[in-house]
């Protein structure tokens, strides 16, 4: 396991959150939900099929990105082989896309 310095973590986190936001924008536009990146936290805000919010935030002490979505928590660590934060080989962008689509289906 690669342990990132705090500085490396922050840089990679910022890049990962920005990339995830960009990747989600087309889906957000077509499905009418918000993707907001503020103060280093990414929020997906839904009004349909129900009011909901997914929160994606860095957890610097453990060098992970945490995703809180649909009453579950996902903890993604840096995966050097993928050059991405991932959980069981699924990158942050893919995880968020999958969860958003799952939520939108109801």
Secondary structure, 3 states (H helix, E strand, C coil): CCCCCHHHHHHHHHHHHHHHHHHHHHHHHHHCCEEEEECCEEEEEECCCCCEEEEEEEEHHHCEEEEEECCEEEEEEEECCCCEEEECCEEHHHHHHHHHHHHHHC
